[in-house]
């Protein structure tokens, strides 16, 4: 059968849209998708593969020159595109919808950047990688979501085709729901039945009106199985006593304790019909929704969503009459709608920089009143960045480095050096749990993991007098059938051990504390290790990626960043032999980047800074 010579790439497929993809497959030989969103994805993917429709095989590409396009957007594609699209937006007309919010235009733009940058990193980057490997092949990118009009960068040979049929169906479904709600409202008025006062959803035994300080949590009070979050807690200072903080949850997590003041924020969909209609009509006229420029429509929809969430948060905050401050758990992911709602009620927002590397990101954003940052270097960079909006900042250090000065219990199963001269901690990225996710993920795919572990085994084979301890965020992927042979090979190396301890909070910091050298993939833990003077090397490549973090942040061009195995092995050998020049170079980089703030007193400075804010 004749086939057209185009690569068809779907943004995502559901059971329904897959019928269209199957029809397309009749005419085009190469049909791919980036994401599946229906049912059992692996079963669905196998069905699609049997009819010639496959996940976009990013993992199998020959070369990816830089991962940064899928991560930090160093070339600023997102801002460039956004500036063009919003230059005619009249943000001054939005003031009535966001009462009490200053510099509204800048803050809304930052909110929109989050959305646009995510489109680049999750979708646009994969098409860029594909084009890099197949520059002569034409791409037809098909999406069923109007949001994908906001992908800021596509290859020159890529035709974008947006068919928002599911979106149109969702719109009519919404209209139907509105009509039903209106009918039920009218019926309730006609029936003259008194309506019982709605109870506040959260725990009734708390007097919400008395709390002055809030802790805004992200996904609960634990970071996976790695550590517990206690930055804003103190066992000796009542100012930071957990029971004196109302905990706001926006992630849908339940309270870990009935004694902990825990308030789950109301989603926008719970707003009254009157509020939804009123806000929507005001925005329709303020932003000219009837404009024929379709590419700006997703941005207008995002502003509508921001406004609806903002008003839902304001309704929640109206119960907290004495609230003065909100401490933010995860700076870059806290909803901007909530930050603006706090500002509208005069509540100060205070946050601590979660990860140093975000200093250099053009795809991550922060809006806060007071920002306690990792170092003077990060403050200087972020003060000049459009991605960060804060009134005051203060360098306090990387707060988790305090754990390096903690006394851990004696652990015998993983901390024994035995006959080995050096302890080497190897930090790796975990892997996706399904082959579908693995194929489209440039960083966490199975091939990249296999490549990394093969190189670690080569090091272990050559440097037999060193003990290599592998540490990951999670280790369940190692049980996948794909890794069975690799797992067997690892057991052949007596000087390689895999850390399986996830029951002790901050155990990774214990491993750093008791290691002589840290090597592996770039993580916040590796940055923190360098800041306390640990010799470290970044394995900044994979089987097909030439640069992972180096195009975002390269440690001032130092030898910390290794771009190939030869340099990785050579510099590792230098560190084993105590090379003074390389060790001095790493210490100089550490001083320039982090200063002398990794001293075990970061949390103390955070608490002191918070208490000094008027």
Secondary structure as UniProt FT lines:
FT   STRAND          4..10
FT   HELIX           15..27
FT   STRAND          28..33
FT   HELIX           41..50
FT   TURN            51..52
FT   STRAND          53..55
FT   HELIX           58..60
FT   HELIX           67..70
FT   TURN            71..72
FT   TURN            74..75
FT   HELIX           77..86
FT   TURN            87..88
FT   HELIX           91..97
FT   TURN            99..100
FT   HELIX           104..119
FT   HELIX           120..124
FT   HELIX           125..133
FT   TURN            135..136
FT   STRAND          138..143
FT   HELIX           146..150
FT   TURN            156..157
FT   STRAND          158..162
FT   HELIX           165..191
FT   TURN            204..205
FT   HELIX           208..210
FT   STRAND          213..217
FT   TURN            220..221
FT   STRAND          222..223
FT   TURN            224..226
FT   STRAND          227..228
FT   TURN            231..232
FT   HELIX           238..240
FT   HELIX           242..244
FT   STRAND          246..249
FT   TURN            258..259
FT   STRAND          262..264
FT   HELIX           268..270
FT   HELIX           273..286
FT   TURN            287..290
FT   HELIX           294..296
FT   HELIX           297..317
FT   TURN            318..319
FT   TURN            321..322
FT   STRAND          325..328
FT   TURN            331..333
FT   HELIX           336..344
FT   TURN            345..346
FT   STRAND          348..352
FT   HELIX           356..360
FT   STRAND          366..373
FT   HELIX           376..383
FT   TURN            386..387
FT   STRAND          388..395
FT   HELIX           399..405
FT   TURN            418..419
FT   STRAND          422..427
FT   HELIX           435..440
FT   HELIX           446..462
FT   TURN            464..465
FT   STRAND          466..471
FT   HELIX           476..479
FT   HELIX           481..483
FT   HELIX           484..490
FT   TURN            491..492
FT   TURN            494..495
FT   STRAND          496..498
FT   TURN            505..506
FT   HELIX           507..513
FT   STRAND          517..520
FT   HELIX           524..531
FT   TURN            532..533
FT   STRAND          535..539
FT   TURN            550..552
FT   HELIX           555..557
FT   TURN            559..560
FT   STRAND          561..562
FT   HELIX           565..576
FT   TURN            577..578
FT   HELIX           580..594
FT   TURN            595..596
FT   HELIX           602..612
//
